[in-house]
Amino acid sequence: MLYHYIVSCGKGAPAWLYGKIYVNMVSRRKKRGRRNRGGHFSWKWAALPALLVLVLGAWLLFNGSNDAPLQEGHRLYGLPLYQPVQRVASDINALLFSRFMLPSLVTLANKEYTHSAVASHFEKLALDPARLQLTEESRVRVYFIGEGSGYVNALGVNLKGLGIDEGDPRILFPNANTRLQLDRAAAMMSSRLGRIFRRGLGKRSMDAPLMPGDFIDLGVLPAGTQLNFFLIAFDGQGHNTYSVLKERNPDRIDHMVAMAVEGTSYLLLSFEDMYRGGDADYEDCVFAVEMSMDNVAALIGKLDPWRRFKQIMKWSVTGGVVFGGPVMVLFVRRQLRRKRLKQAYKDASEAIKQSRPREAVTILRAVKEQADEKTYIALSRLEATALESVRDAAELAALYDDVEEPFKELETASLLAGRAQVEADRMEAFEPLRASWRGRESRPAEWLVLEAEALARRDKSAGALALLEDKSFEDAPEALRLARMALLKAHGAEAQALLDRAVVLAPHDPQVLRCLSLWQESLGHPDHALDFWKQAVHAAPADPFIRDGVAEFYRRQGRHEAALRLWHGALAPPTLDIIWTKFLFWRRVACPFPAELSTLSPPPGELRPLIDFMRGLPENCLWDPVRFESGAHAHVALYGRQEVFWLRLLHALQVQNEAEALALVTLSGFGIRSWHPVLERSLARILTYRRSGYMGTAADVETSCVSTAPVFFEMLEQAAGCAAGEPPTWFMELLDGGNAFAAACACAGWKAAARRLEDPGVWPRGTPKFMRGGA
């Protein structure tokens, strides 16, 4: 909480805090300026595909191609393994095969490799061994599909000869047996659930180590390679070896059949393992050979001579659809967006020419977020031009926070935005704006006065005066400089002389009249000050800064209802965010003011979170720390606002948290710029007295502020020993009681706050009616 106390001290905060606030605000503005214009891609659409890719990548990383367990260890006839048998679905190709091809091949083999089916079209299935030759280079894989044998079989391949007696015979599957035979596996996979869930295939064992989908990768084989498969069958008594050529078989009959699965890259092959054909069902060892589709087409005599051309055309079309389609969609969308933005720019320009600037702003804001960086700046420049024509300073200041480039060419818009920044005490935003025009301004007097105002608001009056004295102008600009300089002079005669010269040069300039009003008020002539304010309003009836100045004059005179009436009338555009914050604050602490705000929209900008916070506060509530933090956590400077300071202080008094209230009022640094320095100092005295019995010393700087009942504050000074006389007994009882703060607020003219702090039943006897909070 101490951090918040320090932040709330405003002008009294240490230098490191200003640095923190400055870095926070400027970095956020730069961040907004760097954002990607026109980009509508939402990362949520990429989340699911990215997650799937990550899951698949992790699966492949930790479950990559690996050896299938439980394969038979001995080698028949001492033949070597081609490579260890690879587990089903252990790489991406095997996974795709297992999910999409295996069920179809199992059911197809069960249908085609039966005794009756083979007998009816054996010539179709019997493949000439000379045709099991690769026409072109291809990667070749052998997948185990199933078996319906009673023997123990081993499948092998010889790429350099026939059988096992020549060339380089190698074993593919040492034990080509599986738990669930082919007919039962086909029955299971014919159902939808069976295709998805494979638990019905059983588990591996030493007698049945293979699973459908286990495979051997033969690698990339060159064109001309002969695929000479062989089967070693063990019937329990001896071994027989069968190859693709019947003349090399011991019984001189065909033991292998094969068929191509048209439209795919697979051959489906199988062996009959019984001597002399046995049951002739040719389903004793079924396997699939994967190769290129051109090789499969060549094996069945359907190789298309135009295949290369067709492949090029197919991949061209596919590439065009896959890559060109999205590119074309993006191109069309971009063209439509450009057309929409161009039309919006044209419509807005026409609206400005026809003196409809507000309509132009609406048109531009409807499409700006679709623009790229360059177009966004162009649209913002046109928006600034429209806002400049209606002199909407608050909207211009908010636009400058969003994008700075347009203001490098629009001096009037920059002056209006700068004035709004200074009035809102946002010097960290004003400084770079002023720097961007230094040395090239065409209205140097206005920039000079604005810069001096910024220095004065930072309690650097000497620097402001030196700045003003260093330059001189002619006519109205000189009048503006003289009038502002007069307010900084310590000697009355000299200041009056400067004002007289200013009036001669520009008698109807609203800023000169404003300075005259403030001067007369400082001399204690409120009637004369009000006359000058009325003249300023007549000279610039739509200037929100002048209307705010008149309302502030009424507030300082204790005429809160009149001030609220003026602020309320200035809430519609062009308005200022400080007008909104003041109206919402003073109607809550000074006097209720009925107003229908639902039809009005406050201006954007750094104070918008504070405006929304105060609009959402319940009627009888002064502060809600949770709601404030939720809206202001990214706006550290809001803690230094007087609205926030006073609402927090009054809330702490309302909930009787006097320790927090004392910390707040002690660390406050508003000084003479406080909205009620007398009340602020008095609350500090009362809180200190109630805590320690001591009221403090006399103020270092005398301050004055119009109060409804100044006698209360005079008695408080007497009680503190800072004024002659003794306060009455009932006054000391009041300070010790529960209504001390309600009385202080009531006597300061803050009637609404007093009613919220009042405890009606505990007023000391003798307390005047005018000091009672609800009176």
N, C-alpha and C positions, 0 to 999 in steps of 0.2 A: 504493500500500500504506500510505503514511503516514496517509491518511484512516482506514483501517481500524484502524491502531494507536491513533489518537486516540479513535475510537469505542469501542474495547475498554476504555478506561480507566475507564469507569463514572463513579463519583462524583468522580473527579479530572478529568473532562472540562471544557473551558472552557464558559462560559455560552452562547456562540453555538451550540455543539453541542446543548445541551439544547433551545434554541429550534428547531433543525432537526428534532430528534426529535419534539418536541411538535407542530410544524406538520404533520409527516408523518403521525403517528398520528391526530391530531384530524381532519385533512382527509379521511383515508380513512374514518373513522367517519361523518363528515357525509355523505360521498359515498354510503356504504351506506344511510344514513337517507333520502336523497333518491331512491333508486332507484325505478323504476316498478313498483309491486306489481301482480301479476296480469297483466302483459303478457307474452304468449308469442309475439309476432310476431318472427320471425327475419328479419333483413335479407337473408339469403342467398336467400330466396324472391323478393325484389324485385330481386335483382341482374340476372338475365337479362332481365326485361322492361325494366328501366331501361337496360341496355346496348343493347337493340334500339331503344328510343326515341331514345337518343343517336345511334346509327348512322344511323337514319332521318332524325333532325333534321339531322345533319351532311350527309347525302346531299342533303336538300332545300335546305340552305343553300348548298352549293357546286355543286349540280347542279340548280338550280331551273329553272323554265320559261325556255327560251332558244331562239333561232332555229336552225332546221335549216340546215346549210351547203349550199352548191352549188346554191341555187335560181336559176332563170334570171333574169337581170337585166332583159331588155327587157319591156315591157308591150304586149301585143297590143291594137291599136286605141287605144293610149294609156290603157287602163283602169288605175285605181289598184288597189293591193293592199288587201284588207280589213285585213290585218296580216301581218307576217312569219310564215312557216310555223314552227310550234313542233316541236321535236325530240320523237320518241317517248319516252314515260315520263319527261318532264322535270318533271312535278309529280305530286302524290300521286294525283290522279284519272286522269291519263294512265298512271301506273304501274299502277294497278289495272286499267284498261282493257286495257293491253298484256298483263298477266299472265293475266287471267281471261276477257276477252271476245274479244280479237282472234283467237285460234286458232279459236274457234267460228264467228265471223263469216266468216273466210276460207274455211273448209270449207263453210259454208252457201252463200256466194256462188258457189263453184265448182260446187256441186250444183244450185242453182236457176237460175243465169244461164248456161245452155247453149242451143244452138239448139233441141234437142229439148224441154227443159224449158219454155222460153219459149213454144214453139209449142203445147204441150199445155195451158197455162193462162195465156195472155197476158192475158186479161181480169182474172184475179186479180191480176196483177202491175201492170197499168197503173193508175196512181193519178190520179184526177181532180185537176188542178192546183188547183182551188178548195178541195180538202180539205187541201192542204199549208199549213194555216193554224193558228196557235197558238190554242187555246181559252182558255188562261190564261197568265199571265206565267211565263216559264221561262228558265233559262240554257240556251244552245244551243251545242253543239260539233259540229264536222265532222271526223271521223277518216278518213284515207285507209286503205282496206282492201287494194286491189290493182288490177291491170289486166292485160288480155290483148290489148292493141292494138298495131298496127304504126305508128300515127300518133303525132304529137306533139300532145298535148291539153292544154288549160288549163281548169280547173274554176272557175266563178264563181258568185256569187249576187247577186240583185237584190231588195232588200227593199221597193222602192217602185215596181216595174214589172216588165215581162217582157222577157227577152232583154237586148240590149246597147244598144238604140236609145232607151230611155226610162228614167225613174226614176234610180236610183243603182247602176248595175252595178259590181261590184268583183270582182277576181280573188282566189280562195282558194288554188289550187295552180297557179302559173304553168306548171309542167311536170309533168303528172301521169303520169310514167313512173318505173318502179322496175326494179331489176336482175333480180329473179326474178318471172316472170309468174305469174298467179293460179293456174293449174292445178298448177304445180310448187311454189308456196308452200303450196297446200292439201295436196299429197302430203307435204311435209316436216312440216307441223304436225299431220298426222293421227297421228303417232307421239308417244309420251310424251316421248322425248328431244328431238324437234323442238319441242314446246311449251315446253320448258325452255331449250334452247340454240338461239339464233336465228342462229348464224353462217352457216347455209345460205342465209339471205336475201341474202347478199352485201353489198357496200359501196356507198356512194353514189358517183356520178360526175356529170360535167356532163350526160351524156345521160340518166342515170337518177338524179335527185337525191333522189327520195322513198323513204322506208322505210315499210312498213306500220305504222300507229300514229302517224305524224306527224299533226298536227292544227292546226285554226284554231278559236279561241274567239270565237264571235260575241257573247259577252256576254249580259246579261239582256235579253231581248226582251219587249215588252209583248204582252198578249193581242190577237189580231187580226192580228198580223204574218204576212205571206204569205212563205213560203219558196220563192222562184222561182230555182231553180238553172239554170245554163246551161253548155254545154260548147262550147268553141271548138276545132274539130278541124282539124289541118293535115296534108293528105295528101301533102305534098311539092310540090304545085302551087298550092294555094290554100286558103283558110280557109272552113269552114262553121260556122255557129253554131246549136246546137240547144238548145231550151228545153223546159219542161214542157208547153207547149201545142203540139199538132201543127200547128195552123193557122198558127203563127208560124215553123214549120220550113220550110226551102227545098224539101223534098220532100213536105211535107204529111202525114208519117206520124209515129207515136210513136217517139221516140228515148230516152225515159227510162222506166224501170220502178222500182217501189218495193214493198217489203213490210215489214210490221211484225214485229219479233221479239217475239212475245207473251210476257208476263211480264217484259219488260225495258223499259228506257227508250230503246230504239234503233229507228230506221228504217234499213233497208238499201236503198240506192239505187244505180242504175248507169245508164250511158249506152251507147248504140250509136253509134259515131263514123263509120260509113260511110254515104255518101249512098245513099238508097233502101233502107236497112236492111242492105245488104251480107250478111254471114254471119248476121245476126240472132241473135247469141249474147248481146248486151247485157251484156258483161263488160269493155268497153273502158275504163271508169273507175268503179270500185266504191268507194263511200264510205258511212260510217255517220253518221247524225245523232243526237246525244244530246240528249234533252229530258226533261221530266217525264213520268212514266208516265201521268198523266191526259191529257196531250196526245196520246201514242201511242194510248191507248185511244179517244180522240175521233176520231182520224184513221181508225181501222178500224171506227168505229161501235159500240164496246163500252164507252162511257163509263157508269160505274155512278152513278146518281143518289145512291146512299147512300155514295159514296166518302168524303165528308168524315167522316161518322159512323164509317165503318170505319177510316179513318186515325186518328181520335181513339182508337178502341178499340184499334187495333193498337199505337199508341205508348204507350197507357196500360198495356197488357199487357206490352209490351217494357220500358217503364220500371219496371213492377212487378217483372219478372223480373231485369232488370239491376241495379236499385238496391234494390228491395225484397227480392229473394232473399238477397243477402249480408247485408242488414240483419236479415232474419228469421233467417238462420243465426246471426249474431252474437247476436241477442236470445235465441234458444233456447239457445245455448251459455252465454250469461251467466246465464240462468235456471237451467240445469242446474248451473253452477258455484256459483251462490248457494245452490241447494238442497244441493249437496254440502258446501259450507262450513258452512251452517247445521246440517246433520246432524252434521258433525264437531265443531262447537262443542257441540252437545247431548250427543254421545257422550262427549266429553272432560269436560264438566261432570259427567256422571253417574259417570264413572270416578273423578274427584276425590272426589265425595261418598261413593263406596264404597271409599275409601282405596286407590286404584290410580293414584297420580300418574304413575308411569313409563309406564303404558299411555296415560294422557291425553297426555303429551308426545309419544309415538310417533304418536298419532292426529293431533295438531295439526301436527306437522312434515311429515306426509305431504301436507297440503293447503295449508299456509301460502303457498307460493310462487304459488298460483293466485289469491290474494286481492288486492283493491285496497288502497290505503293505509289506509283507515279500518278495513276488516275485518282487515287484517294486524295493526294495532295491537291490536284486540280479541282476536284469537287469541293474540298475544304476551302480552297481559295475563293470559290464562288459563294460558298456558304458564308464565309467571313465578309464578303462584299455585301451580301444581303443583310446580315446582322449589323454591319456598319451603317447601312442606310437607315435603320430604325434605332441606331445608337443603343443596342442591347449589350451593355457592358458585361453583365454576368454571363450571358451565353458566349460572348467573345472570350472571356477569361477561361471558361470551361473548354472552349475549342482550342485555345492556346495550350492548355494542359495536355490535350490529345495529340495535336500536331502543330509544330512551331513554324514550319516552312512558309505557309501563306502570309504570316505576319511580317515577314522580311520585306514585303512589298506594299503593305497596307498600313500607312502611318496612323491614320485616324483610328482604325480598328485596334492598332497596338496601343495608342493612348487610352482608348476606352478600357481595354483589357487591363492595362497597367493601373489605371485609377481604381478599377474594381479590386485588383490585387492589393493595392495599398490600403484601401478602405477596410478590407478584410484582414489586414495585418499579415498578408502572405508575401513577405519581403523576399523569401527564397525563390518565389516565382517571378517577382518583379525584376530582380537584379539581372538575370540573363536576358529578359525582354529589353530592359534599358540598354544593356551592353550591345545588343544586336543593332541598335539605332545610333549608337554614339558615333559622332563625327559625320553622319550623313543625314541628320534630321532636317526637315524643312520647317518645322515648328519648334525651334529650340526653346522658346520661352515656356511653352507648356511642359516640355520634358524637364526643364530646369525646376519649375515649381513642383512638379510631381516628385522629382528626386529629392527636393528639399522637404516635402511632406513626408516622404519615407524616412528620412533622417530624423525629423522631429518626432515621429511616432516611435522611433527607437531611442528616445531621450537623448538625441544628439543635436540639440537646438543650436549650439555654437557652430557646429559643422554646417547645419542647414543655412544659418545666417551668413556664414562666410561664402558659401556656394552662391547664394543670391546676390551678395554684394560684389561678386567677382565679374558679373555680367551686366549688360545694359542693353535695352532695346528701344523701340519707338512705338508710339501710339498704344493700341490695346495690349500687345504683349508686354510693354513696359509697365502698363497699369497693373497687369496681373502680377508681375514681379514685385512691384512696390507694395501692393496690398498684402501679399503673403509675407514680405519682409517686415511689414509693420507689426504683424502679430508676434514676431520673434524679438522685437525691440523691448529693452527693459525700461526705457524712459518714455513716459506718456507723450510728452511734447513732440519728440522726434517721430514716434509712431503716428501721431495725429497728422503731422506734416506729410509723411509718406502717403497716408490715406487720402489727404486732400489732393495731392498731386495725382494719385491714381484716379480719383473721381473726375478730375478735369480731363484726363486722357480718355477714360471709358466710363461715363456715368451710368450706363445701362448694362454693363457687363455683369452677368449673374455671379461670376466668381469674385469680382470686386465687391459686389453687394454682399456676398456671403462673408467676406473678410470684415466688412464694415459692421455686419450684424454681430460677429464674434467679438469684435473690439468693443462695441457698445455694451454687450453683455458682460464683458470682463470689467468694465467701468461701473457696473451696477445699474445700468439703464435698460431694463428689459423691454420697456415700451418702445424705445427707439430701436432696439435690436429687432423687435418684432416687425416694425415698419420696414426695415431694410430686408428682412426675410420675405415679406410680402412682395416687395419690389423684385426680389430675385426670382420668386415663383412666377410672377407676371412676365419676367424676361425669358424664363425657360420653364414653361409649365409642365413639360414632359420629362424633365431631367430628374431621374430618380435620386441622384446625389443631392440635389437641392431639396427635394421633398424629404429625404432622410435627414438632412440638416435641420429643417424646420421642426420635424418630429423630435429630434434630439434636443432642440431648444426648449420645446414644451416639456420634455422629460426632465431636463435639468431644473426647470421652474416648478416641478412638482405637479404639472398638469398632465397626468398620465393618460386620462381619457382622450384628451385632444391629441396627444402623441399617437395613441393607438388608432384613432380615427384616420390620421394621416398615413400611418404605416399600412393600415388595412386598404386604403384607397390606392396604395402603390404596389399591391401584391401582384397585380396583373402585369404581363409583359408590356414594355421592357421594365424589368424590376432588378433587384439585387438580392443575392442570397443573404446579406446582412439585414435587409429589411424583413425578410421572413424570420430569421432567428430572433430579431428584436421583438417583432410582433408576438411571436409565440412565447417568448420569455416574459414580457411585461404583462400580457394578459393573464399569466399564471401567478405572478408575484405582486402586481400592483393593483389592478382592478379587472374583473371579468369583462370581456368584450365579446358579445355574441357575433359569430361570423360563420358563414357557410364556406368551408374551404375545399369541399370535395370536388367542386368544379374547377378549381385552380390547380395548376401544376407548378411547383417550385422550380427554379432554374437549376441546371446541373452545376457541378463544381465540387470543390473540396468540402464545402459546408453542407452538402446535401445529406450526408449521413446524420448530422446533427439536427437538421430540419425534420427528417423522417422520424428521428428518435423523439423529438418534442411533440410532433403531431400525434404519435402513437401513445404518449403517456396518458394514463387514466386521469380523470378530472381532478381527483383529490390527491394525486401522487406528484411529488416533486422530483423524484429521481429513481431510476431503476438501473443499478450497476450492471446487471447481467445483459439487459437489452442494449445498453450503451456500448459495452465491450464487444458485443456481437457485430455492431455496425461500425464501430470506430477503431477496431484493432489495427487497421491499416492506415489510420489517420492520426498519428501521434500528436500533431499540432492542435487537434481539437481539445486536448487537455489544457491548453493554455488560453482557451476562450473564456471571456467573462461569464457568458451564459452558463458554461459548465461549472465554473468555480462557484457562482452564487447558488445554482441548483444543488450542488453537492453540499455546500455549506448549510443551506436551509434544510436540506433533508437530514443532515447529521443532527441539527438542532431539533428537528421534528421527532426523531427517534431517540433523542436524549443521549446521543453519542458525543458528549462534549469534548472528549479527548481528540476525536477525529476533527471536530469543528475547530478546536484550538490549533491543531496542526495545520489545517487548511488556511485559516486566517493569518497565522503567524508567517507562513511561507509565501503568502500572496505578495506579488511584486508589482501590482498595478499602480500603486501610488496615487498621484493626483489624477491619473487617467481612470481611476476606479469609477464605476457607475454611481457609487455613493460612498466617497471616502470617509465621511463622517460616520455613517452607519458601520462601515467596515472597521474603523478604529474603535468605535464604541463596543462592537461585538467582541473585539479582541480584549478590551478592558474588562467587560463583564465575565468572559470566560476565564481570564487570568484571575480575577477576583474570586470567582466561585471555586477555583482550583487551589489557590494559594493564599487568598486573603489580601492580595496586593494587586493594585490596578495599573501599575506601570507609571511612566513619567510623561511629561508633556510632549506633544508631537514636535518633531524637528521642523516640519514644514506645516505651516498653517494652511488648512484647507477649508473651503466653505462649500456648502451645498444646501439648496433650498429644502427645508423639511416642513412637514405639516405642523409639528410641535417641537420647535427648537429648545423649549424649556427642559425637555427630558435630557438632552445632550448637555445642556448647561449644568443641570444637577449632577450628571455623571462626572463632569469635569470637577465640580466641587467635591464630590466624593473621592476623587482621585488626588485631591489637593492641588490641582492645576488651575483652580479658579477661586476667587474670593467667595466666602460664605460657606454655610453648612447645609447639606440637603436635608429635607424632612425625614422623620423616622420611617414613615410609610414607604419612602423611596428605597431605603436600605432593605426593608422587608421585601420590597418588590424584587430587588436584585438577588436576594437569597431564595426567592420563591420560584414557582414553576412558570411564571409568565414574564420573566425579565426579557426574554428574546422577542416575545409577541409584542410587548410594549415598545421595544426599540424599533421593530419593523413598522408598527403602527405610527409612531412619531416620525419615521422617515417617509411616510406616505405609501409604504408597501402594504396596503390593507389586505390584499388577498393572501399574502404570505403570513401576515399577523393572524388572520382567522384560522389558518392551518396550524399555527403554533400555539394558539390560545387554549388554556384550560379554564373555562368560564367560572369554575367554582373556587378558585384559589387567589383571587385578587385581594391584596391587602386593603383594609379599611382606610379610606381617605384617598385612594387612587383616583385621580380625575378621570372623567368619562373619556376624554380625548386620547388618553393613553391606553385605553382598553382595546384589545385587538379587534373585537367584533363590533365595536362602536362605529 
